[in-house]
């Protein structure tokens, strides 16, 4: 269960829940493949780290307009 960041505040960082889930998953995959040392140093799982980045505003979830 994820406690930090609070999910009710994290949801406000994206247009909808679906966009948030997709954004967190995409960033987590990116972290695992491109920045494994960052995850190892932080002692966090990729999902938790990605969620924290979005909550802190370091990563912005945008809708892909086609």
Secondary structure, DSSP 8 states (H G I E B T S, - for coil): ---SS-HHHHGGGSSSHHHHHHHHHHHHHHHHHH-HHHHHHHT--HHHHHHHHHHHTSS-------
